[in-house]
Amino acid sequence: MTASPAPEGRTRVLLALCGCVVLCMTTWFSAAAVLPQLRALWAVSEAVAGWLTIAVQLGFVLGALGAALTGLPDRLPPRTLMAASALGAALANLALLAAPGPGSAIALRVATGVLMAGLYPPALKLVATWFRSGRGVALGSVIGALTLGSALPHAVNAGGGLPWQGVILAASAATLAGGVGVLLFLREGPYPFPRARFEPARLRQALGNRAVLLATGGYLGHMWELYAMWSWMLAFLAARPGATGGDASLLTFLIVAAGAPACVLAGWLADRLGRTTLTIGLMAISGGCAGLIGFAWAGPAWLLLAIGLLWGATVIADSAQFSAVVTEVGDPALVGTALTAQLGLGFGLTALAIWALPLAAGALGGWQWAFLVLVPGPLLGILSMARLRALPEARRIAGGRR
């Protein structure tokens, strides 16, 4: 039987979607990128600084939970939800400029996270409506765009000469532009998922699928490592002997941004080698980097950068594949809810990891060995994906390549 031709225009839509995601995701780490300046401005403690970082994760969890309970991602067109969320996130981020202190800033970061839950999961669902074949590389491209957008505030801050208000303003303007781009350039593809009515039992039904549940377990192991590394890499690098703020910001940008092309390459490989094979391999490498980077902390800069770039590439490269598995083995009518629930659980765990890492740094006498607490995450993720690989449902993943 001859395979059906790829839908016309899907590459253009994918490129447009990636561009919009890059712009929209700049608000996620905009506050983290200027955290040293905010700490100096408000004279806040390490604990309060941690809450400024965690707040957006908690907001995402609240938004994802609300979306999953109401079935919103399965009831609204993805572009409508994305555009409205982008506008709200831009305004919430912009309001940081008028925040009188850390309390109001934390509240605004929670609001930003809530609105981000209306951007990221619908983007994954929208791209899946254009791709049946090549879905892994398509979703990998979207996650690569997310990675680049998350890294950009560090690049802006590394340039120097721009006050923290300029970084916030630039990120807000980028997110607003991304939302406009969603309305102008995006539409659903020829493989739409059916609309679903709201029923609370659908959340339990979505997560009751054991293949979806194991994919979510792999995702949780992956997420324990990912955002804690992204959030505290700047602090880790800035604490090195002789480090400067500008150098640490530049290195952080390079390390995080290394994941963008890796996501695309990993998606291409996953479509050919299998998603479970790829995710297991990448989690093994990233977990190894988490354990090794402390040995390079006070060593030659080239060695630290080499491990950091490898970690930055592998820590995110498999992220899209957990979502791709859900679109392949889950109930089509529940895909939006299942994706949002998976992401909400994952981001809830990231808040715990982000909170734990500075505590570990304090207990271990500094940042050098703090990343060791991230190693158990990928190990547990590997076990979960290995169990998924053994299920009969795994034959549906990536066209039968498990």
C-alpha positions as CSV (number, residue, x, y, z in Angstrom):
1,M,0.0,0.0,0.0
2,T,1.3,3.4,-0.9
3,A,1.8,5.8,2.0
4,S,-0.4,8.9,1.9
5,P,1.4,12.1,0.9
6,A,2.4,14.6,3.5
7,P,-0.1,17.4,3.9
8,E,0.8,20.5,1.9
9,G,2.1,23.4,3.9
10,R,3.0,21.4,7.0
11,T,6.7,22.5,7.0
12,R,5.6,26.1,6.7
13,V,3.3,25.7,9.6
14,L,5.9,23.9,11.7
15,L,8.4,26.7,11.1
16,A,5.9,29.4,12.0
17,L,4.9,27.5,15.1
18,C,8.5,27.2,16.2
19,G,9.0,30.9,15.7
20,C,6.0,31.7,17.8
21,V,7.1,29.3,20.5
22,V,10.6,30.9,20.6
23,L,9.0,34.3,21.1
24,C,6.3,33.2,23.6
25,M,8.6,31.2,25.9
26,T,11.0,34.1,26.6
27,T,8.8,35.1,29.6
28,W,9.4,31.8,31.3
29,F,13.0,32.5,32.4
30,S,13.0,36.3,32.1
31,A,12.9,36.7,35.9
32,A,15.5,33.9,36.5
33,A,17.9,35.6,34.1
34,V,17.8,38.9,36.1
35,L,17.5,37.2,39.5
36,P,20.9,38.6,40.8
37,Q,19.7,42.1,40.0
38,L,16.3,41.5,41.7
39,R,18.0,40.1,44.7
40,A,20.2,43.2,45.0
41,L,17.2,45.5,44.4
42,W,15.0,44.0,47.1
43,A,17.7,42.6,49.4
44,V,16.0,39.2,49.5
45,S,17.3,36.0,51.0
46,E,18.2,32.8,49.2
47,A,14.9,31.3,50.2
48,V,12.9,34.1,48.7
49,A,15.0,34.0,45.5
50,G,14.2,30.3,45.3
51,W,10.4,31.2,45.4
52,L,10.9,33.7,42.6
53,T,12.3,30.9,40.5
54,I,9.7,28.2,41.6
55,A,6.7,30.5,41.2
56,V,6.3,30.1,37.5
57,Q,6.6,26.3,37.8
58,L,3.8,26.3,40.4
59,G,1.7,28.6,38.2
60,F,2.1,26.2,35.3
61,V,1.0,23.3,37.5
62,L,-2.1,25.3,38.6
63,G,-2.9,26.2,35.0
64,A,-2.3,22.7,33.7
65,L,-4.5,21.2,36.5
66,G,-7.3,23.6,35.8
67,A,-7.1,22.9,32.1
68,A,-7.0,19.2,32.6
69,L,-10.0,19.2,35.0
70,T,-12.1,21.3,32.7
71,G,-10.9,19.5,29.5
72,L,-10.2,23.0,28.0
73,P,-7.4,21.8,25.7
74,D,-9.8,19.3,24.1
75,R,-12.6,21.8,23.8
76,L,-11.0,24.9,22.3
77,P,-9.0,25.2,19.1
78,P,-5.3,25.2,20.0
79,R,-4.5,28.6,18.3
80,T,-7.3,30.3,20.2
81,L,-6.0,29.1,23.5
82,M,-2.4,29.9,22.6
83,A,-3.1,33.4,21.4
84,A,-5.1,34.4,24.5
85,S,-2.5,32.8,26.8
86,A,0.3,34.7,25.1
87,L,-1.4,38.0,25.6
88,G,-2.0,37.3,29.3
89,A,1.6,36.1,29.9
90,A,3.0,39.2,28.2
91,L,1.0,41.5,30.4
92,A,1.8,39.5,33.6
93,N,5.5,39.6,32.8
94,L,5.4,43.3,32.0
95,A,3.7,44.0,35.3
96,L,7.0,43.0,37.0
97,L,8.3,46.5,36.2
98,A,5.8,47.9,38.6
99,A,6.2,45.3,41.3
100,P,7.0,47.0,44.6
101,G,8.7,43.9,46.2
102,P,9.2,40.2,46.0
103,G,5.8,39.3,47.2
104,S,4.0,40.9,44.3
105,A,6.7,39.6,41.9
106,I,6.1,36.0,43.1
107,A,2.3,36.4,42.5
108,L,3.0,37.7,39.0
109,R,5.3,34.8,38.2
110,V,2.6,32.4,39.4
111,A,0.2,34.1,37.0
112,T,2.7,33.9,34.2
113,G,3.0,30.2,34.8
114,V,-0.7,29.7,34.8
115,L,-0.9,31.3,31.4
116,M,2.0,29.3,30.0
117,A,-0.1,26.2,30.6
118,G,-2.3,27.6,27.7
119,L,0.7,27.9,25.4
120,Y,2.9,24.9,25.6
121,P,0.5,21.9,25.6
122,P,-1.7,23.3,22.8
123,A,1.4,23.9,20.7
124,L,2.2,20.2,21.0
125,K,-1.3,19.2,20.1
126,L,-1.5,21.6,17.1
127,V,1.7,20.3,15.5
128,A,0.4,16.7,15.9
129,T,-2.6,17.6,13.7
130,W,-0.1,18.1,10.8
131,F,2.2,15.1,11.4
132,R,1.4,11.5,11.5
133,S,4.7,10.4,9.9
134,G,7.7,12.4,11.3
135,R,5.8,13.3,14.4
136,G,8.9,12.8,16.6
137,V,11.0,15.3,14.7
138,A,8.1,17.8,14.5
139,L,7.5,17.7,18.2
140,G,11.2,17.8,18.8
141,S,11.4,21.0,16.7
142,V,8.7,22.6,19.0
143,I,10.6,21.6,22.1
144,G,13.8,22.9,20.5
145,A,12.0,26.3,20.0
146,L,10.9,26.2,23.6
147,T,14.5,25.6,24.7
148,L,15.8,28.5,22.6
149,G,13.1,30.8,23.9
150,S,13.9,29.9,27.5
151,A,17.6,30.6,26.9
152,L,17.3,33.9,25.2
153,P,16.9,36.1,28.4
154,H,20.3,34.9,29.5
155,A,21.8,36.0,26.2
156,V,20.2,39.4,26.5
157,N,21.5,39.7,30.1
158,A,24.9,38.5,29.1
159,G,25.3,41.4,26.7
160,G,25.6,43.8,29.6
161,G,24.6,47.5,29.5
162,L,20.9,46.7,29.7
163,P,19.1,47.2,33.0
164,W,16.9,44.3,34.3
165,Q,13.9,46.3,33.2
166,G,15.1,46.1,29.6
167,V,15.3,42.3,29.8
168,I,11.7,42.1,31.2
169,L,10.4,44.5,28.5
170,A,12.1,42.6,25.7
171,A,10.7,39.3,26.9
172,S,7.2,40.7,27.2
173,A,7.3,42.3,23.7
174,A,8.5,39.0,22.3
175,T,5.7,37.0,23.9
176,L,3.1,39.5,22.6
177,A,4.6,39.2,19.1
178,G,4.5,35.4,19.3
179,G,0.8,35.5,20.2
180,V,0.0,37.7,17.2
181,G,2.0,35.3,15.0
182,V,-0.2,32.4,16.3
183,L,-3.3,34.2,15.0
184,L,-1.8,35.2,11.7
185,F,0.1,32.2,10.7
186,L,-1.2,29.0,12.4
187,R,-4.1,26.7,11.8
188,E,-5.0,23.1,12.6
189,G,-3.9,20.4,10.2
190,P,-5.8,17.7,8.4
191,Y,-5.5,15.2,11.3
192,P,-7.4,17.1,14.1
193,F,-8.2,15.4,17.4
194,P,-11.9,15.2,18.2
195,R,-13.4,17.8,20.5
196,A,-14.4,16.5,23.9
197,R,-17.0,17.7,26.3
198,F,-16.1,18.3,29.9
199,E,-16.4,15.3,32.2
200,P,-14.3,15.1,35.4
201,A,-13.9,11.3,34.9
202,R,-12.0,12.0,31.7
203,L,-8.9,13.0,33.6
204,R,-8.8,9.6,35.4
205,Q,-9.6,7.9,32.1
206,A,-6.8,9.7,30.3
207,L,-4.2,8.7,33.0
208,G,-5.7,5.2,33.4
209,N,-4.0,4.0,30.2
210,R,-1.0,2.1,31.5
211,A,1.2,3.0,28.5
212,V,0.3,6.7,29.0
213,L,1.1,6.3,32.7
214,L,4.5,4.7,32.1
215,A,5.3,7.4,29.5
216,T,4.4,9.9,32.2
217,G,6.7,8.1,34.7
218,G,9.5,8.5,32.2
219,Y,8.7,12.2,31.8
220,L,8.7,12.7,35.6
221,G,12.2,11.3,35.8
222,H,13.3,13.6,33.0
223,M,11.6,16.6,34.5
224,W,13.2,16.1,38.0
225,E,16.5,16.9,36.3
226,L,15.6,19.4,33.5
227,Y,14.3,22.6,35.0
228,A,16.4,22.4,38.2
229,M,19.4,22.3,35.9
230,W,18.1,25.2,33.8
231,S,17.1,27.3,36.8
232,W,20.3,27.0,38.8
233,M,23.0,26.6,36.2
234,L,23.6,30.4,36.4
235,A,24.2,30.2,40.1
236,F,26.4,27.2,39.7
237,L,28.6,28.9,37.1
238,A,28.6,32.3,38.9
239,A,29.9,30.6,42.1
240,R,33.1,29.4,40.3
241,P,36.4,30.9,41.4
242,G,37.0,34.1,39.4
243,A,33.6,34.0,37.6
244,T,31.9,37.2,36.5
245,G,28.2,37.7,36.0
246,G,28.4,38.4,32.3
247,D,30.5,35.3,31.7
248,A,28.2,33.1,33.7
249,S,25.1,34.4,31.8
250,L,26.8,33.7,28.5
251,L,27.8,30.2,29.4
252,T,24.3,29.5,30.8
253,F,22.8,30.7,27.5
254,L,25.2,28.4,25.5
255,I,24.5,25.4,27.7
256,V,20.7,25.7,27.7
257,A,20.6,26.7,24.0
258,A,22.6,23.6,23.1
259,G,19.4,21.6,23.6
260,A,17.6,23.4,20.7
261,P,19.3,21.6,17.8
262,A,19.6,18.4,19.9
263,C,15.8,18.2,20.2
264,V,15.4,18.2,16.4
265,L,18.1,15.6,15.9
266,A,16.6,13.4,18.7
267,G,13.2,13.6,17.1
268,W,14.6,12.4,13.8
269,L,16.4,9.6,15.5
270,A,13.3,8.6,17.6
271,D,11.2,8.3,14.4
272,R,13.8,5.8,13.1
273,L,15.2,4.0,16.2
274,G,12.2,4.1,18.5
275,R,11.2,6.5,21.3
276,T,11.9,4.2,24.2
277,T,15.4,3.4,22.9
278,L,16.2,7.1,22.5
279,T,14.8,8.3,25.8
280,I,16.6,5.6,27.7
281,G,19.9,6.5,26.0
282,L,19.6,10.2,26.5
283,M,18.6,9.9,30.2
284,A,21.6,7.7,30.8
285,I,23.9,10.4,29.3
286,S,22.3,13.4,31.0
287,G,22.2,11.7,34.3
288,G,25.9,10.9,33.9
289,C,26.6,14.6,33.2
290,A,24.7,15.6,36.3
291,G,27.0,13.3,38.3
292,L,30.2,14.5,36.5
293,I,29.9,18.2,36.2
294,G,30.9,18.8,39.8
295,F,34.3,17.4,39.1
296,A,34.9,20.1,36.4
297,W,33.5,23.0,38.5
298,A,37.0,24.2,39.6
299,G,38.9,22.8,36.6
300,P,39.7,24.1,33.1
301,A,36.9,26.1,31.6
302,W,37.0,24.0,28.4
303,L,36.2,20.8,30.3
304,L,33.4,22.5,32.2
305,L,31.9,23.8,29.0
306,A,32.3,20.5,27.2
307,I,30.3,18.6,29.9
308,G,27.9,21.5,30.2
309,L,27.1,21.5,26.5
310,L,26.7,17.7,26.4
311,W,24.4,18.0,29.4
312,G,22.5,20.9,27.9
313,A,21.9,18.9,24.7
314,T,20.8,15.6,26.3
315,V,18.8,16.9,29.3
316,I,16.1,18.3,27.0
317,A,16.5,16.4,23.7
318,D,14.2,13.5,24.7
319,S,11.4,15.8,26.1
320,A,9.2,15.8,23.1
321,Q,9.2,12.0,22.8
322,F,7.3,11.5,26.0
323,S,4.6,13.7,24.6
324,A,4.8,11.9,21.2
325,V,4.1,8.6,23.0
326,V,0.9,10.0,24.5
327,T,-0.3,11.1,21.1
328,E,0.4,7.6,19.8
329,V,-0.9,5.3,22.5
330,G,-3.6,7.5,24.2
331,D,-7.3,7.8,23.4
332,P,-7.5,10.4,20.6
333,A,-10.4,12.1,22.3
334,L,-8.3,12.6,25.5
335,V,-5.0,13.5,24.0
336,G,-5.1,17.2,25.0
337,T,-6.2,16.3,28.6
338,A,-3.5,13.6,28.8
339,L,-0.8,15.9,27.6
340,T,-1.8,18.7,29.9
341,A,-2.0,16.3,32.9
342,Q,1.4,14.8,32.0
343,L,3.0,18.3,31.8
344,G,1.2,19.5,35.0
345,L,2.6,16.5,37.0
346,G,6.0,17.0,35.5
347,F,6.2,20.7,36.3
348,G,4.9,20.1,39.8
349,L,7.9,17.8,40.3
350,T,10.2,20.5,38.9
351,A,9.1,22.9,41.6
352,L,10.3,20.4,44.2
353,A,13.6,19.9,42.5
354,I,14.2,23.6,42.1
355,W,13.4,24.1,45.8
356,A,15.7,21.2,46.8
357,L,18.8,22.2,44.8
358,P,19.9,25.3,46.8
359,L,19.2,23.4,50.0
360,A,21.6,20.7,48.7
361,A,24.1,23.4,47.9
362,G,23.9,24.8,51.4
363,A,24.2,21.3,52.9
364,L,27.2,20.4,50.7
365,G,29.1,23.6,51.4
366,G,28.5,25.2,47.9
367,W,27.3,24.6,44.4
368,Q,30.0,22.3,43.2
369,W,28.2,19.0,44.1
370,A,24.6,20.3,44.3
371,F,23.6,18.7,40.9
372,L,24.2,15.2,42.4
373,V,20.7,15.3,43.8
374,L,19.3,15.3,40.2
375,V,20.9,11.9,39.3
376,P,18.0,9.7,40.7
377,G,15.5,11.3,38.3
378,P,16.8,10.0,35.0
379,L,17.5,6.6,36.6
380,L,13.9,6.2,37.5
381,G,12.9,7.5,34.1
382,I,14.9,4.8,32.4
383,L,13.2,2.1,34.5
384,S,9.7,3.5,33.5
385,M,10.5,3.6,29.8
386,A,12.0,0.1,29.9
387,R,8.7,-1.2,31.3
388,L,6.8,0.7,28.6
389,R,9.0,-0.9,26.0
390,A,7.8,-4.4,27.1
391,L,4.1,-3.6,26.7
392,P,2.1,-4.7,23.6
393,E,1.0,-1.1,23.2
394,A,4.6,-0.1,22.5
395,R,4.1,-1.5,18.9
396,R,2.0,1.7,18.2
397,I,4.9,4.0,19.1
398,A,6.8,5.5,16.2
399,G,5.2,3.1,13.7
400,G,6.1,0.0,15.8
401,R,9.7,1.0,16.6
402,R,9.5,0.9,20.4
